[in-house]
Amino acid sequence: MSDYSKSMTVTTEYVQNVFGQFDSHARKIEKAFGVTLILRDDKLKIIGVQKNVDTAADVLLELFDIADRGTIIDEQKVDYIISVAMNNPKEHSENVAELDKDIICHTVNGKPIKPKTRGQKAYVNAIDKSMIVFGVGPAGTGKTYLAMAKAITAFKNNEVNRIILTRPAIEAGEKLGFLPGDLQSKVDPYLRPLYDALYEIMGGDSFVKNMEKGLIEVAPLAYMRGRTLDNAYIVLDEAQNTTPAQMKMFLTRIGFGSKAIITGDLSQKDLPFETKSGLEVALNVLNSVEEISVCKLTSLDVVRHPLVQKIVNAYEEYESQIALNKQKTNAKSPSSKQKQRTDRSRY
């Protein structure tokens, strides 16, 4: 098959941003689609199989559109646009560059916080629309961080009177023994990820002042029992580590004027063996309640280092294979009743 080529005119001042340092982004596109990129002044030529050339051209147009909006293009953005173009061509037809318009807030250092993927955008839209939102997905998909950003924005806009952040205080497969200090000191290590996000978005001084006034509360889930939480923005993190009773207790704390975001990753449960996850049960029980939204993020929505996406995919494939092998084994092995009949027939 003879090579097909396509030429496009590009804005030279955006080339470095789009192509990346030492042309790293350009090489990613070439490798992903099996094409060759040749740039001469403002003319960019793409050579390869026609279908791949057309897709690569769409990816490059999208990247130049993002550069035109003044956004610095990083590796995550390039990887995401390539992944969407390869795996979800229908979704790719909707311009990913449009996501750059949806800024939730800025960190204390001026960095804009915004959804970086279509899945994250759907998650943020669900938070705006619904009183209770479940954000479920693998590590690195921004579930907690975006929820925190929305909570802080609502608090600053006087939409709620306080922010309550909570998570189950459970060890990640390790026995830490007795921790020193008072009760707060003992639970703080479990809540550190929430503190980190608050510090980054609000700044240390603002966070401390609001904590002292009781307007921001970071507490383990056990502290929620018996309370009614009105006019509050409530974020339950690591919800996969709740028991069904804990999850029911949490969901029935929500009062008037409040919003609750529940985040978790069902593939990273730290509960004792064969203990049901409260998050898993809640998703089954509440799936028909219209006022509750469930957003399921995937490895495509991972916004950490690109290697994290590969790790998530590798584990998903591994766990799927184990589940498949288990089904085959169960199908081949006789049931207990059949085994009893077989045993009796020997006598």
Residue, then its C-alpha position, 0 to 999 in steps of 0.5 A: m500500500s502506497d503512503y498517503s500524505k496530508s499537508m496543513t498550515v500551522t502557526t509557527e509560534y505554537v509549534q514548540n508548545v505542540f511538538g514539546q521539548f525535543d519534539s517529544h510530543a511529535r514523536k508520541i504522535e508518530k509512534a501512536f499512529g505509525v506516521t511521519l511528521i515533516l515540518r517546513d516553516d509553517k507547512l506540516k506534512i503527515i505521511g502514512v496510512q490514510k486512516n492513521v494520517d487523518t486521525a493524527a491530523d485531527v489530534l494535531l489540529e486539536l493540540f494547536d487549538i489548545a495552544d491557541r488558547g494559551t494553555i501549556i501542553d503537557e504529556q498528560k494532555v497529549d496522551y489523553i487526546i491520543s487515547v481518545a482518538m484511538n479508543n473513542p472516536k465518537e468522543h474525539s469528535e467533541n473538541v477536547a480543547e473546550l475543556d480548558k474553558d471550565i475553570i473551577c478555581h485557582t490554587v493559592n499559587g494561581k494554578p487553574i483547576k479544571p477538568k482535564t478529560r471528558g470523564q472529569k467534565a461529566y463528574v464536575n457537571a454531576i456535582d453541579k446538578s445533584m445533591i449526592v454524587f458518587g465518583v468511582g474510578p481508579a487512582g489518579t483520576g482526580k476524584t477527590y481533588l476536583a470534589m475538594a475544589k468544588a467544595i472550596t469554591a462553594f464555600k468561598n461563594n457563600e453557597v454553604n456555611r462549612i466544609i466537612l471532609t471525612r474518610p474511614a480511618i483504616e490501615a492500607g494492609e498494614k498494622l501500625g500499632f499504637l500511634p503517639g499523641d492525642l486522638q487528633s494526632k492519631v487520626d491525622p495520618y489517615l486524613r493527610p491527603l485531604y489536608d494536602a489538597l486543602y493547603e494547595i487550594m486554599g493556602g495554609d493561613s486561610f485553612v488554619k483560620n477556617m479550621e479554628k472557626g470550625l468552618i472547615e472540619v476534617a474528621p474520621l468517618a466514625y465522628m459523623r454518627g448522630r449528627t445532622l449536617d445542614n448547609a454543608y459541603i461534605v466529601l467522603d473519601e476512600a469510600q470503598n473502605t466503608t462497611p454497608a452500615q457506615m455508608k448508610m450512617f453517612l448518607t443519612r446524616i445529610g441535611f437541608g442545603s447540603k451536598a455530598i460527594i462520595t469518592g472511591d476505588l473499588s479495586q483498592k479495598d483495605l477491608p478484612f477479607e470477604t467483608k462487603s464494601g459499603l460503596e459497592v452496596a450503595l451503588n447497587v441499592l441507590n442506582s434507581v434514585e434519580e437525585i443521585s448521580v454516579c460517575k464512573l471514571t476510567s483509566l482514560d481519565v488518569v491525570r497523573h504520570p502516564l505510567v500510572q495509566k499503564i499500571v491501572n490498565a495492566y492491573e485491570e487486565y490481570e484481575s479480569q483474567i483471574a476472574l475469567n479463570k475462576q469462572k472456568t474452574n467453577a464451570k468445570s468442577p461438579s457441584s456439591k450435590q452432583k459430587q454427593r450423588t457420585d459418591r453414593s453411586r460408588y456403594 
